[in-house]
Amino acid sequence: MELHIKNMVCNRCKMVVKAELEKLGFKPLLVELGEVTLAENITPEDKIRVSERLTHFGFELLEDKKTQVSEQIKTTIINLVHYANEPLKINLSAYLSDQLNQEYTSLSGIFSEMENQTIEKYFIAQKIEKAKEMLTYGELTLSEIAYTLNYSSVAHLSTQFKKVTGITPSVYKAASADSRKTLDEV
C-alpha cells in the first residue's frame, strides 16, 4: 500500500517517517520523499493513527489526487535543485512531464490551482534558497553558484535573487543574517 505524505523534504524526514511507522507496527518497504510503500494494506482506523502521529512531526497524509500530484511536483523540484549531482540539461517542463508521466499543461494547471503559484515561480524560489545556502557556506564564488544552479550568467542569478529576496546576493552574503527558509516553507 502506498501512502503520500506532505512536507517530506530531506533524508531526516524519511528517517522520522520510517521510525514512526515502525513504532506503530507497520513495515515500510520503501520510504522516499513524499511517498511510502508499506508491506500491508492498512485500515481507515490505522490511517487515522498514522495521520495523527505524523502530524505531530509536521507531516500530513495526502488523500486527494490533486494534492498528491502537487506534492510530487514539489518533491521532484526539491530533488532536482537540492540533491541532483548534475544541472538540468532539458527544460523544466519536459523534465517534470518525463518524471511524473503526465502532460505539463495538466501538471501546471493542478499545481497552480493547489499552490496558488506557478511551477516556474516555485522552481525559482527553490533555486534562490539553494543559492542562499551556498552563499552562507561561502565555499563557492557567485560565478560558481550561478553555474551550479544552471543560470546563464551571474547577472541572471543576481536579478532573480533580488526579485525574490529584495537584496542582491552580495548584500545577502555581507549581511551574514541567515534569512534562509526550510524547504517546506518555500
C-alpha positions in Angstrom: 0.0 0.0 0.0 1.2 3.5 -0.9 0.9 6.5 1.4 1.5 10.0 0.1 2.9 12.4 2.7 3.3 16.2 2.6 6.4 18.1 3.9 8.9 15.3 3.5 11.8 17.3 2.1 15.1 15.7 3.3 16.7 12.4 4.4 15.9 13.2 8.1 12.2 13.4 7.2 12.5 9.9 5.6 14.1 8.6 8.8 11.5 10.1 11.0 8.6 8.8 8.9 10.1 5.3 8.8 10.7 5.2 12.5 7.2 6.4 13.4 5.6 3.9 11.1 7.7 1.1 12.6 6.7 2.3 16.1 3.0 1.9 15.0 3.8 -1.6 13.9 3.9 -1.2 10.2 6.6 -2.4 7.8 7.7 0.3 5.3 9.2 -1.4 2.3 10.3 1.9 0.7 10.4 5.4 2.1 11.0 8.1 -0.5 10.4 11.9 -0.3 6.6 12.3 -0.2 5.8 8.6 -0.6 5.9 5.4 1.5 5.2 1.9 0.4 4.0 -0.4 3.1 4.2 -4.2 3.1 0.5 -4.4 4.0 -2.8 -2.6 3.5 -3.9 -0.5 6.4 -7.4 0.1 7.8 -9.1 3.5 7.9 -8.5 3.5 11.6 -4.8 2.8 11.1 -4.7 5.7 8.6 -6.1 8.0 11.3 -3.4 6.8 13.8 -0.7 7.3 11.2 -2.0 10.7 10.3 -2.1 11.8 14.0 1.4 10.6 14.6 2.9 12.2 11.5 1.1 15.5 12.1 3.0 15.8 15.4 6.2 16.0 13.3 4.8 18.4 10.7 3.8 15.9 8.1 0.4 15.3 6.6 -1.2 12.3 4.9 -2.5 13.2 1.4 -5.7 11.6 0.2 -6.7 13.9 -2.6 -5.2 13.1 -6.1 -4.6 16.7 -7.0 -2.8 17.3 -3.7 -0.7 14.2 -4.3 0.3 15.5 -7.8 1.2 18.9 -6.4 3.4 17.3 -3.8 5.1 15.1 -6.4 5.9 18.2 -8.4 7.4 19.9 -5.3 9.3 16.8 -4.4 10.7 16.4 -7.9 11.8 20.1 -8.0 13.4 19.8 -4.5 15.3 16.7 -5.5 16.4 18.5 -8.7 17.6 21.7 -7.1 19.0 20.5 -3.8 20.1 16.9 -4.3 20.9 16.4 -8.0 24.6 16.0 -8.9 24.2 17.3 -12.5 22.5 20.5 -13.7 19.3 20.1 -15.6 20.0 19.6 -19.3 16.5 19.9 -20.6 13.8 22.4 -19.8 11.8 22.0 -16.6 8.5 21.3 -18.3 9.9 18.3 -20.2 11.7 17.1 -17.1 8.6 17.1 -15.0 6.5 15.5 -17.7 9.0 12.8 -18.0 9.4 12.2 -14.3 5.7 12.2 -13.5 4.4 10.7 -16.7 1.9 13.4 -17.3 1.5 16.3 -19.8 3.0 19.5 -18.5 -0.2 21.5 -19.1 -2.0 19.2 -16.8 0.7 19.3 -14.1 0.9 23.1 -14.4 -2.9 23.6 -14.0 -3.0 21.3 -11.0 0.0 22.9 -9.3 -1.3 26.5 -9.9 -4.7 25.5 -8.5 -3.3 23.8 -5.4 -0.4 26.1 -4.6 -1.6 29.5 -5.8 1.7 30.0 -7.7 3.2 28.7 -10.9 5.7 25.8 -11.1 8.3 28.2 -12.5 8.0 30.5 -9.5 8.3 27.6 -7.2 11.4 26.4 -9.1 13.0 29.8 -8.9 12.2 30.1 -5.2 13.9 26.7 -4.6 16.9 27.8 -6.6 17.2 31.0 -4.6 17.1 29.1 -1.3 19.9 26.9 -2.6 21.8 30.0 -3.6 21.3 31.4 -0.1 22.7 28.1 1.4 25.7 28.3 -0.9 26.3 31.9 -0.1 26.0 31.2 3.6 28.7 28.5 3.5 30.9 30.8 1.4 32.7 27.9 -0.4 31.8 29.0 -3.9 32.0 32.2 -5.8 28.9 33.8 -7.3 30.0 32.6 -10.7 30.3 29.0 -9.5 26.9 29.3 -7.8 25.3 30.6 -11.0 26.9 27.7 -12.9 25.9 25.1 -10.4 22.3 26.3 -10.4 22.2 26.4 -14.2 21.9 30.1 -14.6 23.0 31.6 -17.9 25.0 34.3 -16.1 25.8 35.8 -12.7 23.6 38.8 -13.8 20.6 36.4 -14.3 21.1 34.8 -10.9 21.5 38.3 -9.3 18.4 39.6 -10.9 16.3 36.7 -9.8 17.8 36.7 -6.3 17.0 40.4 -5.9 13.5 39.9 -7.2 12.8 37.1 -4.7 14.6 38.4 -1.7 14.7 42.2 -2.2 18.5 42.3 -1.9 21.5 41.3 -4.1 23.5 38.2 -3.4 26.5 40.3 -2.4 24.4 42.2 0.2 23.0 38.9 1.5 26.4 37.5 1.9 27.8 40.6 3.6 24.8 40.9 5.9 25.5 37.4 7.2 22.0 37.3 8.6 20.5 33.9 8.0 17.2 34.5 6.4 17.0 31.1 4.9 13.8 29.1 5.0 13.3 25.4 5.5 12.4 23.7 2.2 8.8 23.1 3.2 8.3 26.8 3.8 9.4 27.9 0.3 
